[in-house]
Amino acid sequence: MLQGSDAQGVVNLMLSCTLVLIPVALVTFAIGWRRSHRFVLKWAQAAGVVSTMLALGYVVTAATCLILEDRAPGPSAYPIFLLPVGVGALLAALAVLGAIVRGRYKMG
């Protein structure tokens, strides 16, 4: 089990990867849609799925740690989560994934 700064590093990496993959999925989707490349749209959909799963994992882990955290004074054993940012990233990733799936469906 990860402790201290190692756990915080993993949490920060999850959120950073999620926030980087969302624009990557959008740009890939725009390129694939403009040039009518279904293969590029598959990559965009894969980036959307990965960003959605990372954001969902971040939010579920954050909620679990908040529930399990004891209310005793002193430093917490759990990493610091930015729950509103995680929820926003999850909603953005779901919106991007929905747009990509809709675009692939319309393309045929």
C-alpha positions as CSV (number, residue, x, y, z in Angstrom):
1,M,0.0,0.0,0.0
2,L,1.3,3.5,-0.8
3,Q,2.0,5.8,2.0
4,G,2.4,9.6,2.3
5,S,4.0,11.4,-0.6
6,D,3.9,8.3,-2.8
7,A,0.1,8.1,-2.6
8,Q,-0.1,11.9,-3.2
9,G,2.1,11.5,-6.3
10,V,-0.2,8.7,-7.7
11,V,-3.3,10.9,-7.1
12,N,-1.7,13.9,-8.8
13,L,-0.6,11.7,-11.7
14,M,-4.2,10.4,-12.2
15,L,-5.7,13.9,-12.3
16,S,-2.9,15.2,-14.5
17,C,-3.3,12.4,-17.0
18,T,-7.1,12.9,-17.1
19,L,-6.8,16.6,-17.7
20,V,-4.2,16.1,-20.5
21,L,-6.2,13.3,-22.2
22,I,-9.4,15.4,-22.5
23,P,-7.9,18.0,-24.9
24,V,-6.0,15.2,-26.7
25,A,-9.3,13.4,-27.4
26,L,-10.9,16.6,-28.6
27,V,-8.1,17.5,-31.0
28,T,-8.0,13.9,-32.3
29,F,-11.7,14.0,-32.7
30,A,-11.6,17.3,-34.6
31,I,-8.9,16.0,-37.0
32,G,-10.7,12.7,-37.6
33,W,-14.0,14.4,-38.2
34,R,-12.6,17.0,-40.6
35,R,-10.7,14.4,-42.7
36,S,-13.3,11.6,-42.3
37,H,-10.9,9.1,-40.9
38,R,-12.7,6.5,-38.9
39,F,-9.4,5.1,-37.6
40,V,-8.5,8.5,-36.1
41,L,-11.9,8.6,-34.5
42,K,-11.2,5.2,-32.9
43,W,-8.1,6.7,-31.3
44,A,-10.2,9.7,-30.1
45,Q,-12.8,7.4,-28.6
46,A,-10.0,5.4,-26.9
47,A,-8.6,8.6,-25.4
48,G,-12.1,9.5,-24.3
49,V,-12.7,6.2,-22.6
50,V,-9.3,6.2,-20.8
51,S,-9.9,9.8,-19.6
52,T,-13.4,8.8,-18.3
53,M,-12.0,5.8,-16.5
54,L,-9.2,7.8,-14.9
55,A,-11.6,10.5,-13.8
56,L,-14.1,8.0,-12.4
57,G,-11.3,6.2,-10.5
58,Y,-10.1,9.5,-9.1
59,V,-13.6,10.5,-7.9
60,V,-14.4,7.1,-6.4
61,T,-11.1,6.9,-4.7
62,A,-11.5,10.5,-3.3
63,A,-15.0,9.7,-2.0
64,T,-13.8,6.5,-0.4
65,C,-10.9,8.2,1.3
66,L,-13.2,11.0,2.6
67,I,-15.5,8.4,4.0
68,L,-12.7,6.4,5.7
69,E,-10.8,9.4,7.0
70,D,-11.1,9.6,10.7
71,R,-11.9,13.0,12.2
72,A,-9.1,12.9,14.7
73,P,-6.9,16.1,14.9
74,G,-3.5,15.9,13.3
75,P,-2.2,15.0,9.9
76,S,-4.3,12.8,7.7
77,A,-3.0,9.4,6.5
78,Y,-4.8,9.9,3.1
79,P,-3.7,12.0,0.2
80,I,-5.3,15.3,-0.6
81,F,-8.0,15.2,-3.3
82,L,-9.5,18.0,-5.3
83,L,-13.0,16.5,-5.5
84,P,-14.7,19.4,-7.4
85,V,-11.9,19.3,-10.0
86,G,-12.3,15.5,-10.3
87,V,-16.0,15.7,-10.8
88,G,-15.6,18.5,-13.4
89,A,-13.0,16.3,-15.2
90,L,-15.4,13.4,-15.1
91,L,-18.3,15.5,-16.6
92,A,-16.0,16.9,-19.3
93,A,-14.6,13.5,-20.2
94,L,-18.2,12.1,-20.4
95,A,-19.2,15.0,-22.6
96,V,-16.2,14.5,-24.9
97,L,-16.8,10.7,-25.1
98,G,-20.5,11.3,-25.9
99,A,-19.6,13.7,-28.7
100,I,-17.0,11.3,-30.1
101,V,-19.5,8.4,-30.1
102,R,-22.2,10.5,-31.7
103,G,-19.7,11.7,-34.3
104,R,-18.7,8.1,-35.2
105,Y,-22.3,7.1,-35.4
106,K,-23.2,10.0,-37.7
107,M,-20.2,9.2,-39.9
108,G,-21.5,5.7,-40.5
